[in-house]
Amino acid sequence: MEWLSVLLFFAVCAALLLGYPVALTLAGVSLIFAGIGALFGVFDTSYLLTVPSRLFGIVSNTTLIAVPLFVLMGVILERAKIAEDLLISMSAVLGRFKTGLGVSVIVVGMLLAASTGIVGATVVTMGLLSLPTMLKRGYSPSLASGAICATGTLGQIIPPSIALVLLGDVLSSAYQKAQLDLGIFSPDSVSVGDLFVGALFPGLLLVVLYLLYIWGVSRFSPQQVPAKGQENEHASLRSLLVALAPPLILIACVLGSILLGYATPTEAASVGAIGALFLAGLKGALNASTFKYVASETTKVTSMVFLILIGASLFSLVFRGFGGEELLKSFFTSLPGGMFTAMLLVMLIIFLLGFILDFIEITFVVVPIVAPILIVMGADPIWLGIMIAVNLQTSFLTPPFGFALFYLRGVASQLVKTEQIYRGVVPFIVIQLLLLLIIAIAPPIVTWLPSIIYG
């Protein structure tokens, strides 16, 4: 019976590859397997009796309320063209330096990622704004497209990130389940705030590594960057500060309220949404068209997330009903090398699944199954969450199926070739794998700051 759970997993993956909607595939295939299993007496239908309480728990989860609020914040900032103004000002000021535009793209991409938390939005926005300019200034197509794709995926790891919000909710449940499996009854849990704080150092380290790579290219492969910077007599530090202040203040308010303990991540998300509305109002971007667009996009993304979560809950119940959880637990615990081997295998599986599934599906389908087992085996839940986030970020860059590559190719197919995009992201993939290795070897990079702030 346990092997039916494995067949269920591969059936879901096959249906997704055929192009069926994710949420309906998760729920539909799971219910079909449950029906067949019940018909042959190999599935306990009592597992499905918990579905109503599960669904109620999903829609009433206060942590997940942060999702529509962060989406709202990102969509408003995108519509108000905050990033466009910042990129123009920073490029003008730093353009006099040889790699000034490349540095501007990475820094603005980082701020945009921290503001929106949505990979697709960041890659598309940066592709439309900066790629034509970089090519015109003399950057090689591979370096320009690689930098844009890589900075776009920073939305996975730099807080406030929607991916970290979802991971925080899933890991909280996984941690509580692992505690029960160990016979420990503790009120302690893992919060979204823990992941936000834990992601700060790795996220900033990744940005620094990107900047060092751009500098290294200019030093050792100068043909890929302009021979000299472009002077702009109208550029001024004041215009840069004016453009830089709004997103920095907004990010500081959101993260600061969490780090200082004044607000939960959900409350901080509402601060971000209100702040984004205020900034859009100052720019004169609030009108009926903007409100209609923002409401529509926020509703679409939020509906998608919650519908996938409902489908994933049905999948996990049926998977557990077939004994899949016990099968995985016995498999992982029997591996030579203990947690190291188990963690390596899980990271490899998540990396490969990142080619065909979005981070939302992986977070709701795979993480709830493997996280409790790894935590029981000794993995720190905060460290585990950041490892998964960086891993997914890397898989989104990897050819030929990386989502970030598809986003850029969709908006820049006339400017760069697919081959150039693939070649350009390879060094950034190596950088991200290096970060993953650093975090694996030195977990305090992730766990030290949360332990200081939250004890």
N, C-alpha and C positions, 0 to 999 in steps of 0.2 A: 504493500500500500504506500510506503514512504516514497517509492520511486515515481509514483503518480505526481507527487509534488514537483519533481524535477521535470517531468513531462509537461506539467502545467506551466512552469517558468518558460520553457522553450516554445510552447505553443503561443504564449503571450508575445514573446519576442518575434516569432514568425508573423503573427498577425500585424504587429507594428510595422515590420518591414514591408508588408503588403500595402501599407498606407492607411489602415483603419484608424479612426480617432483614438487617442491614447486612453482617455477616461472610459469610453464605452468598451474599448478592447479589454481593459483591466477587469471591469465589472462583468462584461458579457462572457468572456472565456472562462473566468472563475466560476460563474454560476452554471455554465454548461458542464464543467468538470464536476462541480458539486452535485448536479442533478444525475450525471452518469454514475458517480461514486455512490450516491444514495440508492440508486436503482439496483446496483450490484452489492449493496450492503457493505461497502468499504469506506464510507464517509459518514461521520457523525453529524447529522443535521442540527444538533443542538448548538454548534458553533455559530450558525446563522441566526440564532435567536438573539444574539447580542448586537445584531446589525442596527436596530433602531437606537439603542443607547450610544453606539459608536457614532452614528450620523449626528445625533444631537450633540455629542461631545465635540465633534468637528466644527459645527456651525456656531457653537457657543464658546469656543476656545478663545480666551482673551489675548493670548499670544499671537494668534493668527490674524487678529484684527489689524496688526501692524502691516500686514501685506498690502491691503488696499490703500492704506495711508502712505506707505513708502512709494507705491506705484503712482499714486496721485501726485506726490511731491516730484517724482522724476518726470512725469508727463508734463506737468506745469513748467518745469525748468526747461525742458526740451522745447516746448511751444513758445516760451518767452525768449528763446535764443540767447540764454545766459552764456552758454559755452561758446557760441559764435563770437560774441563780443570779447570774451576772455582770450580766445585764440588769436583774434586779430590784434589785440593790444599787446599780448605777450610776444607774438611773432614780430611785431614792429620794433619792440624794445630789444629783443634778443637777436633780431635778424642780422645785426652787424657782426655777430660771431659766426664762425664757420658752421657749427652744428646748432645754431640758435633755434632754427625752425624745428629740427628734430627733437630738441629738448622741450620746446613749447608743446609739441604734440603729445609727448609723454606726460608732462605735468598737467596739461588741460585734460587729457584722457583720464588721468588719475582723479582729478577733481570731479569730472563728469561721472566717472564710475561711482565715486563716493556719493554723488548727488542723486543718481538715478538707480544704481544697483541692478540695471538691466543690460546684459551683454549686447543684445541685438540693437538696442537704442544707441548705445555708446559707439559701436562699430559703424553703424549706418551714419550717425551724425558726424563722426570724425572722418569717415570716408568721403562724405559729401563736402565737408568744409576744408579739410587739409590735404587730401590726396592730390587734387589738381595743382595746388600751390606748391607742394613738395616736388612734384614732377617738373613743374615750370622752373623752379629754382635750381634744378640740377641733381636732385637726389635720384638714386637708382630706383627703378620700379619695385625691385624685390625688397630693398631696405624700407622704402616708404610704406608698402603694403604690409610688410611684416610688423613694423612699429605700430601701425594703426590697429591691426588685428590683436596684437599682444596687449596694447593698452586697453582695448575694448573689453578684454576678458578680465581686467582688474575688478570689474563689478562683482565677480565671484568672491573675492577675498577681502577687498577693502570695505570696511563698515562705513555707514549702515548698508548692509547688503541683504537683498531679499533671500538669496541663497542661504545666508547664515541664519536668517529668521526661521526659515523652514527647517534647516538642519538643527537649530536649537530646540525647536518643538519636538522633533523626532528623537533627538538624543536624550531629551529629558525623560521621555517615556521609556527609552531603551535603558537608561541608567536606573530608573526605578525598578524595572523588570529584572535587571541584573542584580540589584540589591536584594530583591525577594528570592532570586535563585540562590544567592549566597547565604540566605537566612538572616539578612540584616534588615532591620526595620528602622529606617532613618528618614527624617524629614528633608534631608539634603537633596538637592536636585541640580540639574544643569540648566542654566538659563541662557536666553539669547544674548543677554548682556555679557555673560562669560565668554561666549564666542566672539562678540564684538571686540572685547578687550584683548582676547587671545590672538586675534587676527591683526592687531595694529602693527606689531613688530614685523611679522612675516610680510605683510602688505607693503610696508615702507621699505623693507629690505629688497623686495622684488623690484620696486620702482628704482631704487639705487642701482641695482644690477642692470636694469634696462639702460639707465643713463650712462653707466660705465661702458656698456656695450656700444652705444652710439659714439662715445668718445673714442673707444678702441678702434671702431671702424674708420673714423676720421684720421686716426693716427697711422694705422697699418694697412688700410685699404682706401686711400683718399679718393680714388676714382668713383666711389659710391656716394660721395657727398659733394656739395658745391665747392669750387676752388676757394671761394671767399664768401663772406656774409654779404647781405644786401643792406646798405644804409637806408635809413628812413628819417628824413629831416623833421617829420611831423611826430615822430615817436617821442613819448615822454614817460618818465616813471610815474607821474601823476595819473595818466590815463590807464596805465597798467594796474595801479593800486585801486582805482575806481572800478575797474572791471573785475579785479581779483577779490575785492572785499565782500560782495554779496554771497558767492558760493562758500567762501571761507567762513563767514559769520554763520551761515545756515548750518554748515557741517559742524562747526564748533558748538552751536546751540544743541543740535541733536545728540552728538556724541558726548559733549560736556555734561548735559543733563543726566545721561546714563552713567558716566564714569563717576560723577560726584554724588550719585545716589538720589538726585532730585526727582527722577522720573524712571519709570519702567520703559523698556524698548517700545511698547505700544504707545505710551504717553509721549515719548520722544518722537515717535513717528507722526503724531498729531501736531507736535510743535513744528516738525519739518514741513508738513503739508500747509499749515497756516503761514509759516515763513515763506514758502514758495509762492503762495498766493499774494503775500505782501510784496515780494520782489517783482512779481509779474505786474502787480498794480503800479509800482513805481515806474516800470518801463512802459506803461500804457498798453500792456498786452492783454488786459482783461476786457473781454467783450463777449457778446452772445456766441460768436463762432468758437472762441477759445473754450468757453464753458461747455459747449456741446461736444467739442473734440475731446476735452479732458474727461468728461463724464463717460463718454463712449469707450475710450481706451481703457480707463480704469476699470470699468465694468467688465470688459472683455477679459482682461488679464486676471482679475479677481475671480470671475466665474470659472475660467480655465483652471486656476490653481485649486479651487475648492472642489470642482468636479473631478479632477484627477485624484485629489486626496480621498474622495468618497470611493472612487473605483479602486484605489490602492488599498483602502481598508478592507474592501471585500476580497481582494486578492490575498492579503495577508491572513485573513480569517480562514479562507479555503486552503491556503498553503499550510497553515498550522493544523487544520483539520485532517489533512492527509499525512501528518507527521513529518512534514518537511523541516520544521525547526529542529526536532530531535535528530533527524538525519544529518543536518548541517553541523549541529553541536558535536555529535560523535565523530564526524569527519574531521572537523578542525582540531578537536582535542587529541586525535590520533596521529596528527601530522608530526613528523620529526622536526625538532627545532621550536616547538611550542608556539608562543604568541608571535615570534618573529616570522616564522613561515606562514602562519595564518594571516598575519597582517599583510605580508608581501603578496599572498594569493588574492586577498580581498582588494588590495590596491590595483592589481593587474586586471581583475574582473571589472572593477568600476571604471578603470581607464578604457577598456575595450567597449563597455556599454555606453560610454560617453560618445562613441561614434554614432550610435543609432538612437539613443534616448536623450532627452533634455534633462537638465539637472533636477527638475521637479519630479519627473518620473523616477529617477534613480534615488532621490532623497526619500520618496514615499514608498518605493517598492523594495529596493535593495537594502538600504540602511536599517530599517526596522528589523530585518531578518538577521543581518550579520553583526550589528552594533552590540546587542546584549551579549552575544557570545564572546566578542573581543573584549568587552569591558569585564566580564567574568574572568577572562584569561589574564587580565591585568592592565589593559589599555586605559589610559586616562581619557575620559570622554571629551574634554576640551581639545586635547591634542589630537584625538581621533577625528573630531569634527573639522579641524583646520587641515589635517592631512587629506581628508576627503575633498574639501573645498579646493585645495591647490591641485589635487589630482584631476578633478573635473575640469578645472580651468585649463590644465595642460591638454586634456583630451579634446577640448573644444577648439584647440589650435592645430591639432595633428591632422595632416592630410591622410586620406582624401576626403574624410567625412566630417572634419571639424566644423561645427556650426558657425564659428566666427568667420571662417573662410567663405562659407556660403553667403553670409550677410554682406561681406565686402564685395564679393564677385557680383552680387545682385545689383549693387549701386555703382560699380566701377568696371563693368565688363568692357567698356569701350576704351578705358585708360590703361589697364594692365592685363596681361595674360594670366590664365589660371596657373601656368607653370611658374610664373614670376611670384605669384602670391605664395604658392607652396614652398618655393625656394627661400622666400623671405622670412617665413615663420620658423624655419628650422633652428636658427640660432636662439630664438626666443623660447622654443620648446626645450632646448638644452638648458637654458637659464632656469626655466621653471622646474625641470627635473633636478637641477642642482639645488634649488630652494627646497624641494621635497626631500632630498637627501640630507640637507642641513637640518631640517626640522626633525627628520627621523633619528638622526644621530644626537641632536641636542634638543630634546623636548622642552627644556626651560625657556627657549625662545618663545614658545607659545604659552606655557603655564606660569611663568614667573610673574608677569603683570597681573593676571587674574588673582593669583594667590596674595599679592600685595594689597590689591584693592578690595577684594571680597573676603580675604582671610582664608 
